[in-house]
Amino acid sequence: MEVAVKLFNQLRTYSPDRRFVFSIQLPRGASVGDLLEELDIPSTVARSMLLNGRRIDEKALLSPGDEVVLMSPIEGG
């Protein structure tokens, strides 16, 4: 199945071809954790994750046409 991915901030370095917006093919039944593994994003890298505009965790299952947004947490003060 194909899902859309958007990578922001430091997470862009994990893009397969350095683009921050791309599509990726994953097997049916894949989770966000499977996507992170496919992109070689270590579990130690801090990130916020959205699936179709909603905050999720790595256990969230993906469906064809979903959009996953991965970004570094924003800090400030």
Secondary structure, 3 states (H helix, E strand, C coil): CEEEEEECHHHHHHCCCCCCEEEEECCCCCEHHHHHHHCCCCCCCCCEEEECCEECCCCCECCCCCEEEEECCCCCC
